């Protein structure tokens, strides 16, 4: 009897999208078990691929083009995603010229690190992200969902907030320069002309719970990947601390709030706007109806580019694993669901999974796995199918 298999991976950052990873894993599985019912559910945790995941979940979704200023001031042609209003939300917007529904805006595609020509630790900013948010608000959506992974800057979201109506001025009363470097000059924050939240509010999808400052803060944990090397870190931290103090005085938002350090402190800036932070993978899973789609499944395969100690903190693989176990607990099948992990590299414990495959092992090296992930993802899918799975 055929088995029911769900393949729900995150993207393998920089090498394969979640859509590609799911398709190639399925190809490998079906090469061994061609009669199985294999369902592909690409996932995301608030970083790159969020728009793809939401778009696949809603066939009526539409991408809206927007021209923005990239993190290094170059012009970027991006999109935000419009999800038409559901029956529950219809009529909230009121005016006939308003879109209503939900906007999904991705920081990675508007102010993300992959858009830089080179790392710019003190100059990169979130202006483009704010411009895309503003475009969605101008269109009259009822709710905004922000995916903030993949950031290039450590500006605390100041660039986005300025586009949305806030002003940050120095001793001379003039606006400060964009980027982390400009934060040191801030003496006053004026949020009186900040855009109002839409009727349904703003949800921020994040996969981290780091505070803004300190040993677990934005600079200490994520600064190096954005070019903030050891010698520059004290300056970048001090700049961010100035922004934190001024904005906290203006809003009462605590920079120690879990998630404030997400996306170079953009989580903190969005909290000051009145947005709410929510675990990205959980929110995407709910939109994709993953809990109900996992009921009665025999095998679940999930994965990401690198599985390490941080993966337990709300990342896609552990979220999918936990949802699969919970769904299985509510069924009366005789054998438990098998949950398998596939990762580009495995650097953390995998005992909570029934099986695990690292592409680096299949390819022989990380460089080989990243250069052409398709054959190795296909091989991983085939290996998991060959190693045994239960039949219904």
N, C-alpha and C positions, 0 to 999 in steps of 0.2 A: 504494500500500500504506500502511496506517495506521502511524503512528509511536507509539512507546511513550514516554510522558511522565511524569515524576515531579515533583510539586510538593511541596517540603519547606521551608516557611518557618518562621521564628520568629514570635513575636507582634510586632505593630507597637504597641509599648507605649503604652497609654492610648487607643488608637484601634481596634485590631482584634486579636482573639485569633489564635493560629496556626491554629486550626480555621477561623475566618472568612476569614483571608487565603488559605489554601489553596483554600477553596471558591470564593472570588470570582475568584482567578487562573484556576482551572479553568473557571469559567463563561466568562470572556473567551476563553480558548484554544479551548474547544469551540464558541464562536460562529463562529469562523473555520475550525476543523478538526473538525467534529462526529464524524468517524469515528475519531479517534485514541483510543488507550487511555490515559486519564489517571488516574494514581494519586495520591491526596492523602495525604501523610504529614506532619501537623503536627509541628513540632519544638519544642525548648526547650533552654536552656543552663544551667538551674539557677535561673532566675528565675521570673517569673509564667508560668503555662501548663504547668509541669512536671507537675502532677497530671493535666491534660487529656491530655498526651502519653502518659503512662504508662497512663492509663485506656483510651485508644483502642487501645493496643498489647495490652492484656489484657482481653478481653471479660468475663472472670470477676472482674475487679477490683470492689471495693466501697468506697464512701465511708462512713467512720465519723464521725458527728457528734461534735464536742467543743466545749465552752464554755470560752473562754479570756479572760484579761485582755489587752485590746489595748494597743498601745504608749503610749496616753495614758490608760490605766486604765479605759476604757470596756469593757463586756462585749461580746465578739465571738462570734458563732455561726460556727464554722469546721468544716472536715472534714479528716481525714487519709485517705489511700488505702491500702487493704489489698490486697495481691497474694497470692492463695493460694499455698501451697508448690508448687514444681515436683516432678516425680518424684525429682529428685536430692536435694532438701532434705526430702522427707517423712520424718517421724519424728525430726527433729532436736530438736523441742521436747519430746518425751517425754510430757508430761502431757496428759490428755484435755481439760482446761479451758483450754489455751493455743491461741491462734489459729495459731501458727507463721507461715510465710510472711514476707513483706516489708511493712514500713510505709514509705510515702512521705509525708514531712511538708514542707510548704511554708512558709517564713518569710514570704513575701509575703502569705499569707492569714491569718496569725496575729499577726505583728508588723510588717507591711509599711507602707510609706510612704503607700499609698492609703487606709489605715485611719485616718489622722490627720485631725482637724478643722483643724489648722494645724501647721506645722513646729514641732517641739519639740527643738531641738538638744542641750540638756543634760538633758532629762527623759525623752525617749522610750527605751524599753527592749525587751528580748526575753523578757520573762516569759511572754507568751502562747505564744511558740514553744516554750519549755521545757515548758509545760503540755501542749501537743499531743504532744511527744516522750514525756513521762511517761505520757500516756494510751496511747500505742502500746506502750510497754514494759510497762505494767500488763496489756495485753491478751495479752502473751506472744508477740510476734513474734520470729522468728529473726534478722531483719536489719532495719536502719533505713537508709533513704536520705533525706538532707536536702537540699532545694533552697533555697539561701540568698540568692538574688537578691531585689532589691526591698525592701531593709531600710529602716527609718525612723530607726534609732538608730546611735550610735557608742559602745555600752557594752561592746564587746569580748566580747559574749556572756555577760556576767556575770549578767544577769537569767535567762537560760536555765539556766546552771549552778547558780544558787541553787535553782531549782525542782527540779533533778535531784539536789540534796543537798549541794552545796557551800555554804560560808559565807564571807562576806567582811566582816570586822569592823574597826572603827576603834579609836582609842586607848582608848575607854571600853568596848570589848568588845562593843558592840552592832552589829547589821547596819547597813551603810551604806545610804544612799538609793539607789533605782534610777536608772538612766540614767548618761550620761557624767559628769554633775555629781557623782554620788556616788563615782565612782572615786577622786577626789582624797583621800578620807578613809580609804581602805583601808590597813590596817597588817598584816593577817594574812589568809591564805587557808587554809582547812581543807577539804581534799578527801577526808578519811577516810570520809565518809558519802556520797560521790558514787555514784550508781547505777552498777552494773556494766554494761558493754557487753553487748548481746545476743550469742548464740553466733556469729552471722555478722558481727558488728561493725557499725560505723556508717560509711557512705560519704557524704561531703559533696560535693555537686555545686556547682562554682563556675566562673565564667567569667573570673576575674581571677587574676593571680599576684603581686599587690602585697604587700609586707611590711606589718607592722602600723604602723610608725612612719616618720618621715622624709619626704623629698620625694616619694616614691612611696607613702606610707602612706595609711591609711584617712582621716585628716583632710585631708591635703593634696590628695588626688585626688578623694575622694567627699564630703567634708564640706559643701561649698557646697550640693549638691543636698538636703542634710538640714537646711539652715538655719544651718550653721556659717560665718558670714561672716568676712571677713578679720580684723576686730577681735576675734572670738571664737576664732579658730583656735589661737592660742598656748595659751590656757587648755584647750581641748578636747584638744590634743595632749599637754599636760602631765598632764592627768587620765588619759589613756590610757597614758601612760608609767609612771605609778604602778602601774596595774593590770598592765602588762607586767612590771615588775620583780618585783612580789610573786608573780605567777603563775609566772613563769620560775623564781624561787627554789624554788617549791613543786613544780614538775614537770620542770624542765630544758628545757622547750620554748623554742626560740629565736624571738623575735618577728620575726626576719628571714626566717623560713621563707616561701617563696613561697606566697601565698594566705592568709597570716595576716591580712592587711588586708581580706579579703573581708567584705562585709556589716557594715561598721562595726567590724571586728575580731572578729566572731563566728567567723570562720575560726580565729583564734588560740584562742579559748575552747574550741572544739570539738576542736582539736588537743590541748589540755591534758586533755580528757576521754579521749582515745585514739582519736578518729575519724581517718579517713584522707581527705585531699582528693583529688578526681579531677576532671578537666575535664568540665564539665557536658554540653556538646554531644556529646562523644564517648560518654559513658555513656548518654545518651538514644538516640543513634544505634544503639548496640549493642543496647539493649533492643528497639528498633523493628526490628531486623535490617536496618537501612538498607544496610550494605555489600552484602549478598546481593540485596536488592531493587533495587539500582542496576545489577546486572549485565545487560548487553544493552540498556540503555535508550538511547533516541536523544536525548532532551532532558531536562535537569534544571533546574528553576526553584527558586531559593531566595531568601531575603530577610529583612529586619528593618526596624525603624522608622528607624534611622539607621545608615548605613554610613560609618565613619570610620577613622582610622589604628589605633584600638584593635580594630577588627573582625578583624584578622589574628591576634589572640591568642586563638584558641580559640572564637570566636563561631560561631553557627550557619551563616551563609553560607559562611565559609571552610572549616568542617568538612565541610559537604555538598559543596562544590566539590572538596576533596581526596579525599573518599571516592568521588565520581563519577569522577574521573580515575583513581584506583587500580582501581576496578571495570572501567573501560573498557580499561585496560592488560591486563587478563586475558582479554579477548574477542578474537575474530578478525574483527570487523566491519571493513568497508573504510573507513568514515568515523568520525572521533572523535565522542564524545559532545559535545553543545553544552550548556554550563552558563551559565545566565542569572541575573542578579541583579536583584531588584526591591527598592527601599528607599524609605521615606518621603522621606528626603533622602540624597544621596550627597555625602560630604565627604572621601572617600579615594580612592586609585587603584583602578581597576576593570579594569586591563589583563589580569589573570589570569582574567577572565570573558569569555565570547564575546559577551555582550550585557548591557546594563544599562539599567534604566529607573528614573527617580526620579519619585515621585508628585508632588513639588513642581513638576516641569516640566509634568506633565499637568494639574495643578489650577491652576497659575498662582501659587500661593503655599503656604507651609507651613500657614498657617491654614486655607485651603480644603481642603487634603489631609487635615488632621487632623479637620476638622469632619464630613466624610462620606467616609470612605476607600473605601467599597464601589465607587462608579462608577469611581474612579480605579484600583483594583486590577483591576476587570473590564477596563478599558481597557488596562492594562499587559499582562494576559494576552493580549488580542486583538492588541496591537501586536507582542508577541514571536512569536505564531503567524504573523502577516502578514509578518514580516521574514525568514522562511525557516527551515526545519528539515529535517533529513535524513529520508529515508524508508528503511524496512528492506525 
